[in-house]
C-alpha cells in the first residue's frame, strides 16, 4: 500500500549521529534546482522524502509518500525517474 502526502512537513529534529535510516535513492537537477529523494525506513515500511535545494528559495523537504512493500517502492521509483527525465531533469 502506498499513500501520498502533499503537505509540507515541519522540520524534524536530526537523528542521533550514526542512527539515520535515510537512504538516497535518486538525485536530479534542472536549472538552479536540485532534488534529492531519500527513503526513510520506518516501522511497517518506508517513507519517500524529497529534499529540494534551490538557488532562489533555499532548501525545503516534503514527505512524498509511504510504502509497505519493496516491490511497490521499486516500481514507483522507476516511474518517478522516468517522469523526471521526461520533464527535463538530469540525474546528478
Beta strands, then each sheet from edge to edge (+ up, - down):
strand 1: 2-4
strand 2: 22-30
strand 3: 33-42
strand 4: 45-54
strand 5: 58-67
strand 6: 90-91
sheet 1: 1+ 5- 4+ 3- 2+ 6-
end
